[in-house]
Amino acid sequence: MLTLTVSERLALKSRAHSLSPTVMIGNAGLTESVLKEIAADLKRHELIKIRVMGDDRALREAMLTDICIQLHAAPIQHIGKILVVYQPNPDANLIAIKKMPRHKGKKPLTKKQLGNR
């Protein structure tokens, strides 16, 4: 599973806000064909939203970790039935993650300070 810093995750969350879900996981769950579709979409877009139709939150969390482990991706966000996943593609290089802004040459801004901007 790919790990990201807090500032990278915040930048990707803001980019994912305007996206629509590209993959839907139905009642059959996380099947092999769904994983192939997620992998293909991640290669094309690098950052995708996935809609899960199930009502069990623990099952959705397990699906998110399974997807990220099997595809070597990073979990960005899990809100309700929407999962956001990121996998960098060096060939496409579509998304450039900005570094954490500095505050007047001092320490990096905290998550709370970034939220106030």
Phi and psi restraints in degrees (value plus and minus 20) as a CYANA .aco file:
   2 LEU   PHI    -101.0   -61.0
   2 LEU   PSI     117.5   157.5
   3 THR   PHI    -133.0   -93.0
   3 THR   PSI     124.4   164.4
   4 LEU   PHI    -145.7  -105.7
   4 LEU   PSI     138.3   178.3
   5 THR   PHI     -98.8   -58.8
   5 THR   PSI     149.3   189.3
   6 VAL   PHI     -83.0   -43.0
   6 VAL   PSI     -62.6   -22.6
   7 SER   PHI     -87.4   -47.4
   7 SER   PSI     -57.2   -17.2
   8 GLU   PHI     -85.5   -45.5
   8 GLU   PSI     -62.6   -22.6
   9 ARG   PHI     -84.8   -44.8
   9 ARG   PSI     -59.5   -19.5
  10 LEU   PHI     -83.9   -43.9
  10 LEU   PSI     -61.0   -21.0
  11 ALA   PHI     -84.0   -44.0
  11 ALA   PSI     -60.5   -20.5
  12 LEU   PHI     -90.9   -50.9
  12 LEU   PSI     -54.3   -14.3
  13 LYS   PHI     -81.3   -41.3
  13 LYS   PSI     -62.1   -22.1
  14 SER   PHI     -88.0   -48.0
  14 SER   PSI     -55.2   -15.2
  15 ARG   PHI     -90.2   -50.2
  15 ARG   PSI     -51.8   -11.8
  16 ALA   PHI     -99.0   -59.0
  16 ALA   PSI     -34.7     5.3
  17 HIS   PHI     -77.0   -37.0
  17 HIS   PSI     -60.2   -20.2
  18 SER   PHI    -107.9   -67.9
  18 SER   PSI     -23.5    16.5
  19 LEU   PHI     -96.6   -56.6
  19 LEU   PSI     133.9   173.9
  20 SER   PHI    -123.8   -83.8
  20 SER   PSI     132.8   172.8
  21 PRO   PHI     -82.0   -42.0
  21 PRO   PSI     111.2   151.2
  22 THR   PHI    -119.6   -79.6
  22 THR   PSI     -42.6    -2.6
  23 VAL   PHI    -148.6  -108.6
  23 VAL   PSI     119.5   159.5
  24 MET   PHI    -139.7   -99.7
  24 MET   PSI     112.4   152.4
  25 ILE   PHI    -123.7   -83.7
  25 ILE   PSI      96.5   136.5
  26 GLY   PHI    -108.6   -68.6
  26 GLY   PSI    -177.0  -137.0
  27 ASN   PHI     -89.2   -49.2
  27 ASN   PSI     -41.1    -1.1
  28 ALA   PHI     -92.3   -52.3
  28 ALA   PSI     -37.3     2.7
  29 GLY   PHI      69.1   109.1
  29 GLY   PSI    -178.8  -138.8
  30 LEU   PHI    -105.7   -65.7
  30 LEU   PSI      72.8   112.8
  31 THR   PHI    -114.7   -74.7
  31 THR   PSI     154.1   194.1
  32 GLU   PHI     -84.8   -44.8
  32 GLU   PSI     -58.5   -18.5
  33 SER   PHI     -88.4   -48.4
  33 SER   PSI     -54.6   -14.6
  34 VAL   PHI     -86.9   -46.9
  34 VAL   PSI     -61.2   -21.2
  35 LEU   PHI     -82.3   -42.3
  35 LEU   PSI     -58.9   -18.9
  36 LYS   PHI     -84.7   -44.7
  36 LYS   PSI     -60.5   -20.5
  37 GLU   PHI     -85.8   -45.8
  37 GLU   PSI     -61.1   -21.1
  38 ILE   PHI     -83.5   -43.5
  38 ILE   PSI     -63.2   -23.2
  39 ALA   PHI     -83.0   -43.0
  39 ALA   PSI     -60.6   -20.6
  40 ALA   PHI     -86.1   -46.1
  40 ALA   PSI     -61.9   -21.9
  41 ASP   PHI     -87.2   -47.2
  41 ASP   PSI     -57.0   -17.0
  42 LEU   PHI     -85.6   -45.6
  42 LEU   PSI     -55.5   -15.5
  43 LYS   PHI     -87.0   -47.0
  43 LYS   PSI     -56.7   -16.7
  44 ARG   PHI     -95.6   -55.6
  44 ARG   PSI     -63.9   -23.9
  45 HIS   PHI    -133.0   -93.0
  45 HIS   PSI     -38.5     1.5
  46 GLU   PHI      50.6    90.6
  46 GLU   PSI     -55.0   -15.0
  47 LEU   PHI    -150.5  -110.5
  47 LEU   PSI      98.3   138.3
  48 ILE   PHI    -154.3  -114.3
  48 ILE   PSI     139.8   179.8
  49 LYS   PHI    -128.5   -88.5
  49 LYS   PSI     122.4   162.4
  50 ILE   PHI    -145.4  -105.4
  50 ILE   PSI     109.8   149.8
  51 ARG   PHI    -120.4   -80.4
  51 ARG   PSI     110.6   150.6
  52 VAL   PHI    -130.1   -90.1
  52 VAL   PSI     109.2   149.2
  53 MET   PHI    -103.8   -63.8
  53 MET   PSI     -34.0     6.0
  54 GLY   PHI     -93.4   -53.4
  54 GLY   PSI     136.7   176.7
  55 ASP   PHI    -116.2   -76.2
  55 ASP   PSI     -31.3     8.7
  56 ASP   PHI    -103.2   -63.2
  56 ASP   PSI      94.9   134.9
  57 ARG   PHI     -84.9   -44.9
  57 ARG   PSI     -60.9   -20.9
  58 ALA   PHI     -82.6   -42.6
  58 ALA   PSI     -57.4   -17.4
  59 LEU   PHI     -86.6   -46.6
  59 LEU   PSI     -58.5   -18.5
  60 ARG   PHI     -86.1   -46.1
  60 ARG   PSI     -60.3   -20.3
  61 GLU   PHI     -81.5   -41.5
  61 GLU   PSI     -62.4   -22.4
  62 ALA   PHI     -84.5   -44.5
  62 ALA   PSI     -59.2   -19.2
  63 MET   PHI     -83.3   -43.3
  63 MET   PSI     -61.7   -21.7
  64 LEU   PHI     -82.5   -42.5
  64 LEU   PSI     -64.6   -24.6
  65 THR   PHI     -88.2   -48.2
  65 THR   PSI     -58.2   -18.2
  66 ASP   PHI     -81.8   -41.8
  66 ASP   PSI     -65.0   -25.0
  67 ILE   PHI     -80.7   -40.7
  67 ILE   PSI     -66.7   -26.7
  68 CYS   PHI     -88.0   -48.0
  68 CYS   PSI     -56.9   -16.9
  69 ILE   PHI     -90.8   -50.8
  69 ILE   PSI     -66.2   -26.2
  70 GLN   PHI     -90.4   -50.4
  70 GLN   PSI     -52.7   -12.7
  71 LEU   PHI    -123.1   -83.1
  71 LEU   PSI     -16.1    23.9
  72 HIS   PHI      33.6    73.6
  72 HIS   PSI      31.6    71.6
  73 ALA   PHI    -134.9   -94.9
  73 ALA   PSI     155.8   195.8
  74 ALA   PHI    -134.4   -94.4
  74 ALA   PSI     110.6   150.6
  75 PRO   PHI     -95.4   -55.4
  75 PRO   PSI     109.6   149.6
  76 ILE   PHI    -122.1   -82.1
  76 ILE   PSI     -68.0   -28.0
  77 GLN   PHI    -176.8  -136.8
  77 GLN   PSI     129.4   169.4
  78 HIS   PHI    -158.5  -118.5
  78 HIS   PSI      82.0   122.0
  79 ILE   PHI    -143.7  -103.7
  79 ILE   PSI      98.6   138.6
  80 GLY   PHI      40.4    80.4
  80 GLY   PSI    -143.9  -103.9
  81 LYS   PHI    -120.5   -80.5
  81 LYS   PSI      -7.2    32.8
  82 ILE   PHI    -128.1   -88.1
  82 ILE   PSI     109.9   149.9
  83 LEU   PHI    -133.9   -93.9
  83 LEU   PSI     118.0   158.0
  84 VAL   PHI    -137.1   -97.1
  84 VAL   PSI     108.4   148.4
  85 VAL   PHI    -149.9  -109.9
  85 VAL   PSI     122.0   162.0
  86 TYR   PHI    -147.4  -107.4
  86 TYR   PSI     115.3   155.3
  87 GLN   PHI    -159.9  -119.9
  87 GLN   PSI      93.8   133.8
  88 PRO   PHI     -87.3   -47.3
  88 PRO   PSI     119.7   159.7
  89 ASN   PHI    -139.8   -99.8
  89 ASN   PSI      84.8   124.8
  90 PRO   PHI     -83.4   -43.4
  90 PRO   PSI     -46.1    -6.1
  91 ASP   PHI     -91.7   -51.7
  91 ASP   PSI     -63.9   -23.9
  92 ALA   PHI     -97.8   -57.8
  92 ALA   PSI     -66.1   -26.1
  93 ASN   PHI      31.8    71.8
  93 ASN   PSI      28.5    68.5
  94 LEU   PHI     -98.7   -58.7
  94 LEU   PSI     -58.0   -18.0
  95 ILE   PHI    -132.6   -92.6
  95 ILE   PSI     103.1   143.1
  96 ALA   PHI    -123.7   -83.7
  96 ALA   PSI      98.4   138.4
  97 ILE   PHI    -106.6   -66.6
  97 ILE   PSI     104.9   144.9
  98 LYS   PHI     -96.7   -56.7
  98 LYS   PSI     129.4   169.4
  99 LYS   PHI     -95.9   -55.9
  99 LYS   PSI     141.1   181.1
 100 MET   PHI     -84.5   -44.5
 100 MET   PSI     108.8   148.8
 101 PRO   PHI     -86.9   -46.9
 101 PRO   PSI     126.9   166.9
 102 ARG   PHI    -117.9   -77.9
 102 ARG   PSI     131.5   171.5
 103 HIS   PHI    -125.4   -85.4
 103 HIS   PSI      79.0   119.0
 104 LYS   PHI      32.7    72.7
 104 LYS   PSI      21.9    61.9
 105 GLY   PHI      53.6    93.6
 105 GLY   PSI      -8.1    31.9
 106 LYS   PHI    -123.0   -83.0
 106 LYS   PSI    -168.7  -128.7
 107 LYS   PHI     -86.9   -46.9
 107 LYS   PSI     139.2   179.2
 108 PRO   PHI     -82.6   -42.6
 108 PRO   PSI     132.5   172.5
 109 LEU   PHI     -87.4   -47.4
 109 LEU   PSI     128.5   168.5
 110 THR   PHI    -101.3   -61.3
 110 THR   PSI     151.4   191.4
 111 LYS   PHI     -82.6   -42.6
 111 LYS   PSI     -58.2   -18.2
 112 LYS   PHI     -86.7   -46.7
 112 LYS   PSI     -60.3   -20.3
 113 GLN   PHI     -88.7   -48.7
 113 GLN   PSI     -56.0   -16.0
 114 LEU   PHI     -86.0   -46.0
 114 LEU   PSI     -56.8   -16.8
 115 GLY   PHI     -86.9   -46.9
 115 GLY   PSI     -46.9    -6.9
 116 ASN   PHI     -99.8   -59.8
 116 ASN   PSI     -30.4     9.6
